[in-house]
Amino acid sequence: MLTLPKIVERPATYYAGVPAEVTMPFDAAIGPLMGEAAAYLAGAGVRDFGPALFKYDVIDMPRLEMQFGFATPGPVNGSERVSAGTIPAGRYATLTYTGPYDDLESVTAVLIGWARQKGIEWDSTATAAGERFVSRLEIYLNGPDDEPDPQKLVTEIWIKVRG
């Protein structure tokens, strides 16, 4: 199930994540990097962190520069391996998808196609390394540990728009 795309004002959100350069598909990297982020936050005494998120910083398919982590209830200190920061407030194109993770690339294409058709531009910059996004996220409202049925996994896609 897929909601209709829309533009939404999103408040600033704190997060912490482990940066990594990965190549599609990057399934094997997810568990270790998310585990590292969760262990850091738990060890730092951060309670009630979540939901899980992937922050896409640079996209040059199939190569990606990403952060794998969690929303946090407030600002946290990073470490040598964990970046901490703020997802900026602003206008975002978004949609919500319920279903297996295998479909997320196609679901993202729906959001991108909708934005293109509406003349919406991303808050991003073309660089030699690829397209650098101010804020592009997948937010996982539940996961396989919470919901074993892949048809019931809920993911939000958020991409900050220019202006």
N, C-alpha and C positions, 0 to 999 in steps of 0.2 A: 504494500500500500504506500502511496506517495501523496503528500499534500501538494497543493498548488504552490509554486514559488511566489514569494512576496518580498517587499522591502520593509525592514523593521529597524527601528532605533534600538541599538543594543547598548546596555551599560558596560562600563569597564569591568573586567573580570581578572582577578589574580590567578596566576598559574605557576606551575613548576614542571619542567620537563627535561628529558635527556636529549640533547641534540645529536643527530646522526645524519650522515649522508648514506642514502639507500638507493637501490635500483629496483624498479618494478619487476616482478612482484616482491614485496618485502615482508611477507608473512613470517619468515623465520626470525626476523629482527624484533618483532612486536613483543613477544613474551619476555625476553631478557631485558629490553629497554624499559618496558612498563614496570617490570619487577624492580628494576634499579630505581626508578622514580618513586615507586610506592615505598620501598625500603628506606630511601633517603627521607621522605616526608615523615614516615612513622618514627624513624630514628631521631628526627628533629623535633618530635613531639607535636607535629601537626595532626590534629584530629578532624574528622569529618571532611576529609578532602574528597574531591570528585565532583562531577563525573570525569571519566577518562576522556582525554582528547588527543587528537593528532593535530599539530600546527604545521602547515605546509609553508615554509619560508621561501624556498626557491624551487621552481619547477622547470626542468629541462628534460622532458621525457626521453628515456625512461629513468633518468637520474633525478633524485629529489633530495633537497636539504630540508629536514623536518625536525620537530621536537615531539617526543612521545611522553605524555605526562597526564597531569590532572589539574582541574580547577582547584584553587585553594580558598579557604574562607577569608583570608587576609594576606597581606604581603608576607613573604618568607625570604630567608636568605638562601641564595644558591650555594653551590659548592664548585669544586673544580670540574665536576662532571654534570652537575644539574644546573640548568639555567632557571632563573626565577624572574618573573616580570608581570606585566599587565597587558592583557588583550585590550586594545583601545576601544573606547566607546565610539559610537558612530552609526552610520547607516550601513546595513548589511543586506545582501540578497540571501535568502534562506529558504530551505524546505526541510521537511521531516520525512524520513523513509522508515518503514517497518518491513523488515525482511532480512535475508542473509547478506553478510558482508560481501560476498562474491559479486553482488550487483552494484556496489557503491561507485565504481568507475562510471557505469552507465547512468546512474542516478545523478552524479555530478555533471555529466554531459547534458542532462535535461536542464539543470539550473543554468549552465553556461549558455546553452542554446536559447533559453528563455530570455536571459539578459541581453544576448546579442540581438535578438529580435526586437527588444524594447529599447535598444540603443544605450544600455547601461554599461558603464565602463568600470573596471576593477580599480581599486586603489593599489596599483602595482607599477613597477618600473622594469623595463627591459634592460638586462645587464648582459655582460659577456658570459656569465655563469648560468643565465636563464631568467625567467620572469620572477622578480622578487616581489612578494606580496606583503603589504602592511599587516594584513590579517586574513588568513584563510584556514578554516578549521573543519574538522569532523569531531562532533561531540557525541559520545556514546552514552545514552541515558540508561542503558542496561548492557549486560554482556553475558557471555556464555556461562560464567559462574552464577549469575542471577537467573538466567533464562536459558535452559538447555535447548529449547525449540528455536532454531534459526529463523523461522518465519515470524517470531515475536521480538526480534532484536530491533531496537529503536535508535536511529542515528539522525542527528541534525547536521546539516551542512550549512556553513556560514562563510560568506566571502564579502569582505568590506568593499563598498562601492565608493567611487570617487565623488567628491562633492558633498 
